[in-house]
Amino acid sequence: HRHHHMPQMDKFQNKYRIPSSRLQHWDYRWAGAYFITICTKDRIHYFGKIENGNMVLSNVGVIADVFWYEIKNHTQNLELGQFVVMPNHIHGVLILKGNDDNDNDGDNGNVETGHALSLPTVNPTDNQTIGQQRFQNIGKNSVSSIVCSYKSAVSKHAHRLGFDFQWQTRFHDHIIRNDESFQNIANYIINNPANWQEDKFFQNIETI
C-alpha cells in the first residue's frame, strides 16, 4: 500500500519534465538567459525527498513544479530552460527572447534587472527613489517580476490548500553568457536529484 501514489506521481513529473528538454543550445539572439535558484525558508524540505536518486514530490513540491511551467502562459518573449524541484530549493533557467521593438542595447537593461529582487520589495509610494522606480518600471518581462510572480503563486496556492510553506526572501540568479555555461547548467540541473548526497550547492549557496 505504501507505493499507492507513486505511479501517478511519476507520470505527473514526466509529463511536466519533457517540454524543457527541447531547448538544446545557447542562442546569441536571446536578450538574456538566467540560472535561477530559490530556496525554501530555513532550507526546510517542503518539496519532497530524494529516493534512489529521484525526486519524489510532496504536495507543495507538485505546486512548485506546476507553477513554473505556468510562467510561460503569463509572460511574453520567454522560454523556459531546464528545471528541477529539489527538497529545499528549485533550479530553473529563464530565457528572455529579444523583443523586436527593443534596440540592441536593450540587453543591458535585462542584465541590470537580474538582481532586482535582492532588494527589499518596495511598495509604491509618492516619494520613491529613482532606483525604486527603475525596479518597478522594468515591466512584466523582467527576471525579478517573473520570479516574484512565481513565488507568490506557489505560496498562495500552498496556503489556500492548507499546506505549511515559506520561500526564503531572496533568490539567486546567474547570467548565462555562452553555450558551454548553458550546457553545464542544464546538465547540473538534470543531474541534481541523483547527486543530492554530494550536492554542496544547497549548503553553500550564499557564496555563489
C-alpha positions as CSV (number, residue, x, y, z in Angstrom):
1,H,0.0,0.0,0.0
2,R,3.0,2.2,0.6
3,H,3.6,2.8,-3.1
4,H,0.0,3.5,-3.9
5,H,0.5,7.1,-5.2
6,M,3.9,6.5,-6.9
7,P,3.0,5.6,-10.5
8,Q,0.7,8.6,-10.7
9,M,3.4,10.9,-9.4
10,D,6.0,9.6,-11.9
11,K,3.6,10.2,-14.7
12,F,2.9,13.6,-13.4
13,Q,6.6,14.5,-13.1
14,N,7.4,13.2,-16.6
15,K,4.5,14.9,-18.2
16,Y,5.9,18.3,-17.0
17,R,9.6,17.5,-17.4
18,I,9.6,16.6,-21.1
19,P,8.9,20.0,-22.6
20,S,12.0,21.6,-21.0
21,S,14.4,19.3,-22.9
22,R,13.5,20.9,-26.2
23,L,16.0,23.8,-25.6
24,Q,19.4,22.4,-26.6
25,H,21.7,25.3,-27.3
26,W,22.6,28.8,-26.5
27,D,21.3,31.4,-29.0
28,Y,23.1,34.7,-29.4
29,R,19.7,36.4,-30.3
30,W,18.4,35.9,-26.8
31,A,18.1,39.0,-24.7
32,G,19.4,37.0,-21.7
33,A,19.4,33.6,-20.1
34,Y,19.4,33.3,-16.3
35,F,20.1,30.4,-14.0
36,I,17.6,30.9,-11.1
37,T,17.8,29.3,-7.7
38,I,15.1,29.8,-5.0
39,C,15.4,28.2,-1.6
40,T,12.8,27.4,0.9
41,K,12.9,29.4,4.2
42,D,15.5,27.9,6.6
43,R,16.1,25.2,3.9
44,I,13.2,23.2,5.2
45,H,12.4,20.2,2.9
46,Y,8.9,21.3,1.9
47,F,9.1,20.0,-1.6
48,G,9.6,16.3,-1.0
49,K,12.6,13.9,-0.8
50,I,15.2,12.2,-2.8
51,E,14.7,8.4,-3.1
52,N,17.2,6.3,-5.1
53,G,18.4,9.4,-7.0
54,N,14.9,10.5,-7.9
55,M,12.9,13.4,-6.6
56,V,9.6,12.4,-5.0
57,L,7.4,15.5,-4.9
58,S,5.3,16.4,-1.9
59,N,2.0,18.2,-2.4
60,V,3.8,21.5,-2.1
61,G,6.5,20.2,-4.5
62,V,3.8,19.5,-7.1
63,I,2.6,23.1,-6.8
64,A,6.1,24.4,-7.2
65,D,6.5,22.2,-10.3
66,V,3.3,23.1,-12.0
67,F,3.5,26.8,-11.5
68,W,7.0,27.0,-13.0
69,Y,5.5,25.8,-16.3
70,E,2.7,28.2,-15.9
71,I,5.1,31.1,-16.2
72,K,5.1,30.8,-20.0
73,N,1.3,31.5,-20.1
74,H,1.8,34.8,-18.3
75,T,5.0,36.1,-19.9
76,Q,5.7,37.2,-23.5
77,N,9.0,36.5,-25.2
78,L,10.1,33.9,-22.7
79,E,11.4,30.4,-23.0
80,L,11.8,28.0,-20.1
81,G,15.1,26.1,-20.0
82,Q,15.9,23.1,-17.7
83,F,14.1,23.0,-14.4
84,V,14.1,20.8,-11.3
85,V,12.3,20.8,-7.9
86,M,14.6,19.7,-5.1
87,P,13.7,19.0,-1.4
88,N,14.5,22.6,-0.3
89,H,15.1,24.6,-3.5
90,I,14.3,24.9,-7.1
91,H,16.7,25.4,-10.0
92,G,15.5,26.7,-13.3
93,V,16.6,28.6,-16.4
94,L,14.7,31.6,-17.7
95,I,15.4,32.7,-21.2
96,L,14.3,36.2,-22.3
97,K,14.0,36.3,-26.0
98,G,14.8,39.6,-27.8
99,N,11.9,41.9,-28.4
100,D,11.6,43.2,-31.9
101,D,10.7,46.6,-30.6
102,N,13.8,46.8,-28.5
103,D,17.0,48.3,-29.8
104,N,20.1,46.2,-29.5
105,D,21.2,48.0,-26.4
106,G,18.2,46.5,-24.6
107,D,20.3,43.6,-23.3
108,N,21.9,45.8,-20.7
109,G,18.5,46.5,-19.2
110,N,17.8,42.9,-18.7
111,V,21.2,42.3,-17.2
112,E,20.7,45.1,-14.8
113,T,17.3,43.8,-13.6
114,G,18.6,40.4,-12.8
115,H,19.3,41.3,-9.2
116,A,16.2,43.5,-8.6
117,L,14.6,41.1,-6.1
118,S,17.8,41.0,-4.0
119,L,16.5,44.4,-2.7
120,P,13.5,44.5,-0.3
121,T,10.3,44.7,-2.2
122,V,9.1,48.3,-2.4
123,N,5.5,49.3,-2.0
124,P,4.6,52.1,-4.4
125,T,4.7,55.4,-2.6
126,D,4.8,59.0,-3.7
127,N,8.4,59.6,-2.7
128,Q,10.2,56.8,-4.4
129,T,13.9,57.0,-5.2
130,I,14.9,56.7,-8.8
131,G,16.3,53.3,-8.1
132,Q,13.0,52.1,-6.7
133,Q,11.1,53.5,-9.7
134,R,13.5,51.8,-12.1
135,F,12.8,48.4,-10.5
136,Q,9.1,48.9,-10.7
137,N,9.1,50.1,-14.3
138,I,11.1,47.3,-15.8
139,G,7.9,45.7,-17.0
140,K,6.4,42.2,-16.9
141,N,9.3,40.6,-18.7
142,S,12.0,41.2,-16.1
143,V,13.6,38.4,-14.2
144,S,12.7,39.8,-10.9
145,S,9.0,40.3,-11.7
146,I,8.8,36.8,-13.2
147,V,10.3,35.2,-10.1
148,C,8.3,37.3,-7.8
149,S,5.0,36.2,-9.5
150,Y,6.1,32.6,-9.5
151,K,7.0,32.6,-5.8
152,S,3.7,34.3,-4.8
153,A,1.6,31.9,-6.9
154,V,3.3,28.9,-5.2
155,S,2.8,30.4,-1.7
156,K,-0.7,31.5,-2.3
157,H,-1.9,28.1,-3.6
158,A,0.0,26.1,-0.9
159,H,-1.6,28.2,1.8
160,R,-5.0,28.1,0.2
161,L,-4.8,24.3,0.3
162,G,-3.7,24.4,4.0
163,F,-0.1,23.4,3.5
164,D,2.7,24.9,5.6
165,F,5.2,26.6,3.3
166,Q,7.5,29.6,3.0
167,W,10.2,30.7,0.5
168,Q,13.3,32.5,1.5
169,T,13.0,36.2,0.8
170,R,15.7,36.4,-1.9
171,F,16.5,34.5,-4.9
172,H,19.8,33.8,-6.6
173,D,20.4,34.4,-10.3
174,H,23.4,33.9,-12.5
175,I,23.6,35.3,-16.0
176,I,24.4,32.6,-18.6
177,R,26.7,34.1,-21.2
178,N,27.6,31.3,-23.6
179,D,26.8,27.8,-24.8
180,E,29.3,26.0,-22.6
181,S,27.9,27.6,-19.5
182,F,24.3,26.9,-20.7
183,Q,25.1,23.2,-21.3
184,N,26.9,22.9,-17.9
185,I,24.0,24.4,-16.1
186,A,21.4,22.3,-17.9
187,N,23.4,19.1,-17.0
188,Y,23.8,20.3,-13.4
189,I,20.0,20.7,-13.1
190,I,19.2,17.4,-14.8
191,N,21.6,15.5,-12.5
192,N,20.8,17.4,-9.3
193,P,18.5,14.7,-7.8
194,A,21.0,11.9,-8.5
195,N,23.8,14.0,-6.9
196,W,21.8,15.1,-3.9
197,Q,24.2,13.4,-1.4
198,E,27.2,15.3,-2.8
199,D,25.3,18.5,-3.5
200,K,27.2,21.2,-1.7
201,F,25.3,23.8,-3.7
202,F,22.3,23.9,-1.4
203,Q,24.6,24.3,1.7
204,N,27.0,26.9,0.2
205,I,24.5,28.8,-2.0
206,E,25.1,32.1,-0.3
207,T,28.7,32.2,-1.6
208,I,27.8,31.8,-5.3
